[in-house]
């Protein structure tokens, strides 16, 4: 399990991980259920090594966890990891608490514009 950065760096790490459309697509996929790494990689037009690097960034940010079950590595969404970012955004008074359904709709809209995005749903 990855060690999370100090709180002062946690927001930067979280927002940096969320900045990439491929990583947002992966998070959207994991909203449905845990997935094996190979299943995560399937809809993307990139190597398994490239997907593994994206997964490492998400895991380092605490947004996902990875667990080896037998020979297969499974990925699981850790939605509570976005809590600090949500609290920070709420401080501006313009944002509501993170609603995962609304977040999924947002991701779907963002992914519709991404060239390598898998379909959501």
N, C-alpha and C positions, 0 to 999 in steps of 0.2 A: 504494500500500500504506500502511496506517495505521501511524503511529508508536506503539509500545506505551508506556504510562506507566511511570514509574520503579517498581522492584520494590515499594516501600512502598505504592504505589497499585494495583499489579497485582491483588492479591487483591480489593480493593474493587471494582475494575472488573469482574473476572471474576464475582464473586458477584452484583453488581448486574445484569449481563447475564443471568445464569442465573435471576434472581428472577422474571422474567416468563414466564407459561405459553406465550405465543405464541412467544417466543424459544426456549424449551425444545422446543416442537413443531418449530420450524424446524431446530434442531440434530438432532433425531431424524430428520427427513426427510433431512438431509444425511449421515446415517450410511450410507445406502444408496449414494449416488452424488452427484456434482456436479449442480447443477440451475441452470437459467436462472431469473432473478428472477421472470419471469412464471409459471413452473411452481411456484416457491415460494409465490407469492401465491394461486394458483388455489383451494386448499381453504379459504381463510380468508374470512370475511365482513367484509372491510375493504378499503379502497382500496389501490391499488398504492403510493401515497405513504406510507401508514401502514406497509405491509410494508417499504418502503425505509428508513424510520426504524428499524424493528427490525433490519434487516440492518446498518445503520450502527452501531448499538450493538454488535452481535456482532462486526463488523469492528474497531471501535475497541478492543474487548477482546482482539482477536487470535484469537477463537474460530472465525472464518471468514475466508476471503480471497475477494476478488472480482476477476474478470478479464474484460476486454472481449474478446470474440472476434467480430470483424465488428461487427454491430449489437447483439449479444446480450451481456448481462452475466451471467456464470456465477458461482455461489457454491460454495465448497468448504469442507468442515469441516476445521479445523486442531486435531485432538485433542491435540496436544502442548501447546497453550495452556492446557490444564487441569492440566498437571503441577504448577505452583506451588500451585494450590488443593489438589490431591491430597496433595502433600508437607505442606502446612500442616495438613490434616485428620489425616494420619497421626501428626503430632506429639502428638495427643491420645490415641493408642494405641487408639482405639475404631474406627478406620476402616482398611479394607484399601486397597491401591492401587486406583486407578480401573480397573475392568474395564468396557470399553465395552459388552459384552453385558449386564452387570448394569445399567449406566447406561441402556441402551435400555429394559430392563424397568421400571426406575424411572420413566423418562419416560412410558412407556406407561400406567403406573398413575396418574401425575399427570395425564396428558392425558385419561384416561377421565372425570375429574371436571371438566375445563375445558369451558365451554359452546361456544367457537368452535374447538375442537381438531379437526384433520383426523384421519382414521383412520391408524393406524400399520401399516405392513406392506406 
